[in-house]
Amino acid sequence: MFKVGFIGLGIMGKPMSKNLLKAGYALTVFDLNQAAVEEVVACGAASAANGAAVAAQSDVVITMVPNSPHVKAAVMGPGGVLEGAKPGLILVDM
């Protein structure tokens, strides 16, 4: 089973993350809102310091952030997904 990373635990991302945990996936999460991270961690996820750390621990990374500038920052910015990506990483932008 894939190790999944999830970036963006807002109105849509938090419930989707919890559903991944219910389905049995190993999940690593990151969000700027620490309370949202703590809520998903309490359900069984691991937390990461940034998107690079999420990518380093994942086979698939899902981003669920508000708009294109946020996606660009989460993926290509400092500490972004690309910094921690391994060959073969699958990136899914919602």
Secondary structure, DSSP 8 states (H G I E B T S, - for coil): --EEEEE--STTHHHHHHHHHHTT-EEEEE-S-HHHHHHHHTTT-EE-SSHHHHHHT-SEEEE--SSHHHHHHHHHSTT-HHHH--TT-EEEE-
